[in-house]
Amino acid sequence: MPKVTRGVTSLVAPGAILLLSGLATAASVYKYRDANGNLVYAEQKPSGATSTETVPVTLENKAPRIAVDRTGDAEHLQFEAVNECLCAVEFELRILEAHNLDIPGNAVYRYTLQAQSRQQLVQLTHDGAGAPDFRYTWKAILGMPGAQHLPHEPYRAPFAIGASYLVSQAFPTRITHDTPEAQYAVDIALPDGTPVYAAREGTVINLRHDSFRGAATPLLLDQANMVEILHDDGTIGVYAHLHWDSVRVQPGQHVQRGEYIADSGNTGFTTGAHLHFAVIRNAGMAAISVPIQFAGPGATAVTPQQSMMLTAY
């Protein structure tokens, strides 16, 4: 059998949120309100908290599997891209180093797979007297490469019509929005449990609903509940930090502009309850956010700015 030096496996996705398939597990968490009145779910019973309630939870990840599988025998080695998502995905496989295989190091393979498909990226053959030895890395970007942001109208503010909430972070401020996929994201200070509505119609392609963890630590970057919606121009709307078990939509479901999709929350890498909203496009093996405008009074367009009050029309 070939000797394998395992490579680094990486995934890049909208809002840095793409989930790997996993098994369901049961657990219990403590539910209580903090000093500011926010609902908190914690694995450890808080000291001094009143009205603490124990809540059973099921942790189950139903996200589509996006991966590069490696198979083979003593003579051949295959890399196959797997895309179970309901949107196209662009893959990049890099062979960093190869010995006793019919391929040089630094070889790069890129393929775009259509929704719910798989494809062989490359097959290598044992070539030499010694055992095969190699290193590789791969990444995947959601959406068709080169998608252009072409909304039909300004986005609907993603909360109840007539309500107004503070924009707590928006371009050019980059306190936590310091990566290309978050540069133009908008944070809206929605209280925990506030209904969230679709800002634009599209098809749900990915979600998470089972996380109850939230704190100001990068260790929780992959713990945000979220919904991702594919628009007709190939861009993807991301709604993140949602409340535990509040997502009301399913992958494959078509949602209308203004449809109730979830409740706001405080999950993942966050300093407090809010909604993180961004629109992402695949610029060619790079997920980047795009500038957005919301519908304002009298069919005007409003550019979100930090510390402004945003009203839904």
N, C-alpha and C positions, 0 to 999 in steps of 0.2 A: 504493500500500500504506500502511496506517496507520503512523504513527510511534509507536513504543512506548518508553516509559520503564519499564524493567524493575523490577518490585517485588521486595521481599524474600520469599523462599520459606522457610518454616520448617516443621519437623515436631516434634511433641511426642509422646512415646511412653513406655511403661513403663520405669522405670529409666534414662530418657534414652537408650535404646538402640533405634533403628529404622534399618534399613540400606537403602540405595538400591541398586537393581539395577546390576550392572556386568559387565564382561567378565573372563574368566579370564586371568591372567597367570602366567608361570613365574618363579621366583626361587630363589636358594640362600641359606641362612642358616647361621650357625655355632651349633652346639649344644655346651654345656659346663655344668659345675656351678660355681656361685659359691662364695665363702668359707663360706657357710652350708649348702652341699650342695644348694641348689635348682637345678633345671634351668633354664637360660637359653637363649633363642634370640635371636640378634642378627644384624643385617645387616653389622656390622663385626667382623673377627676380633679377639677380645680379646687384649690384651697380657698375657703372663705366665700365661695359663690353660693347664692341662694337659688332655690327653685331649680336645682340641677336635675335633669332628666336623662335616663339611659335610653339610647335609641339603637335598635339593631339595624345594621346596614349590610348590604351585599355589594362587594366590590367586584365589578364585572366590566371588563373592557371589550366593547363590541366594535372597536375601530377596525377599518379595513386593513388587511395585511399588505404592506408594501416592503419588498425585500429582494435581496439577491441571494439565491440559493446556489450552493456549491455541491456538485455530485461528481462521481468518477470512480475509476478503478486504477489498477497498476499501470495502465497504458494511456488512459485518457482522463481529462479533467474538463468539466463543463461548468459554466456560470450561466444561470438563468434568472432573468428579472421577472418578478411576480407583482402584478398590480391588481389588487382586489377593490380598488377605489372606483367610485362612479364617475371619475373624471380621468382625463389623460394624465400621465406621469412621465417626466423625463428622467432617465437614469444616466449615471456616469460611473463606469468601472475603470479604475486605474490599477494596472499591474506595476507595482513599485519596484519589484525585484524578482527575477526568475532564474533558476538554475536547473539544468537538465530538462528543459521544456523548449518546445519549438516557438519561442516568443522572446523578444528582447524585453529588458526592463523599461519602465516608463511608457508602456503602451497604454493608450486611452481608447475606450469604447463608449459611445453615446448612442442611446436609443430612446425614442418616445413611444411608449406603449399606450394604446387606446384603453378606455375603461374596461375593467374586469378582463384582463388578458395576461398572458405570459409569453416570454420569448427568450430563446437562447441568445446570449450575448456573444459568447466565444467558446470554442472547444480547443483545448490544448493537448498536445501529444507528448508523451515521454520521449525525450531526445537526449541521450547521453548514457554514460555508464553508471552514474550515481543516482541516488534517489531524488525525485523532484522536490524542489524547495522553492517557496515563493512567498511574497508579501503583497497584499492588495488593500485597496480601500474603495468604498462606493458611497454614493449619495443619490438622493432622489428629490425632485422638485415637483410639487403638485401643479397641474395645469399645462396647457399647450404652450410650448416656448414661443415667445414673441406675441403673446396675447396683448391686445390694446384695450385700454380703458375707455369705453364708449357708452356711458350711461345715457338713457333716454331722457332723463330729467334729474334734478338734484335729489339726493337721498332723503328719505323720510327720517327725521330724528327717531331713534329706536326706543321711544317710550310713548306714553299715552298722549293723544292729541290734546293740546291746550296746556299740558304740563311744561314746566321749565326747570332745568337742572344746570348746575355749574359744570363747565368744562374745566377739569382739573389738570389736564395736560394736552397740548396740541402743538403741531409744528409752528415755529422752529424750536420750541423748548424740547430738550432731549434728556430729561432727568433719568428716565428709564427707557425711553424710546431711542436707544443708541445703536440700533442695528438697521440695515436697509429695510427689512420686513416690518419694522415698527416706526420708521422715521415719520410717516404721515398718519400714524394711528391717532385716535382721539379717545382720551379717557374722560368718561362722564361720571360725575359723583352721584350715581344712583344708590339710594339706601338699599340695604340687604332685603331681598324679597320683592323688589319693584318689578312689575311685568316688563318684559323686553319684547319688542315687536320688530319684525323684519324690516330693514331699511330699504330693501329692494327685492323684487321677486327672483326666484331661482330654485335650484334643486339642492337639497341637503346631501352633502357628500361625506361628512365626517362629524362626529360629535363625541363628547364625553359628558357623563352625568353623575358619576359615582364618587367623585372626590369630595372630601369634607375638610381638607387641609388648606390652610392659607397663612402665610407669614412673609415678612420682609427678608427672605433668604433665597438666593438663586437655586438652592437645593430643591425648591418646590416649583421650578419652571415648568416641569411636565405634569403638575398636579392641578392645573386649572380646568374646570369644567368649561366646555365650549361647544359652539355650533359653527360649522363651516358651510356656506351656501355658495354654489357655483352659479354665476350669472351668465346670461346669454352671450356676452362678449369674451368669455373665458376667464374673467377675473373672479376672485373668490372673496366673499365677505366673511370676516371672522368676528364672532361675538364671544368674548372670553371673560373668565372669572365668575361664571354663573353659579347660582346656588345649587347646593347638593340636591340631586334627584328632582330637579325642576324642569328639565328639558321636555318639551311637549311634542317634538317632531322626531322623525325617524329617517335614517339614510334612504335615499331614493324618493323621498316625499317632495313634491313641488309645493313651495310656499308662495303666497302672494305678498306683495308689499303691504305692510301693516298687519300681517298675521302674527298672533301671539305665539312666540317660540320658546320662551323660558323665563326664569326670574333672575334678576341680578344677584350677585353674591360676593364672596370674599375668598375665593379659592385660588391656589397657585401662588406665584410670586407677587405679593401685593401687600400694601401697607394699610389697606382698609377697603371696605365695600365700594365697588365701582364697576362700570362696564368698560371694557377695552374693545373698541370697534375699529377695524381696519379693513381696507380693500387691498388685496394682494394680486400681483400678476407675476407670471414666470417670464423673466426677461432673457431667458436662455441660461439654464443651470444656475439661476439666481432668483430667489423670491424677493421681490421688492414691493413696498407699499406705494400707493399712488395718492396724490392730493384728492380730497373729496369736498363737496359742498352739500349742505343740507337745504331743504326747502324752507323758505322764509315767508313772511306775509306778502300777499298779493303776487304770488308766483315768482318772487325774487329768490336769489340764491345766496346763502349765507356761508361764508368761510369760517370754520370753527377756530377760535383763538382762546388761548389759556385765560382763565378767570372770567370769561364771558358767560352769561346765562343763555342757554340754548333752549328754545321753545319748539315744540312739535306742532307742525301745521299739516 
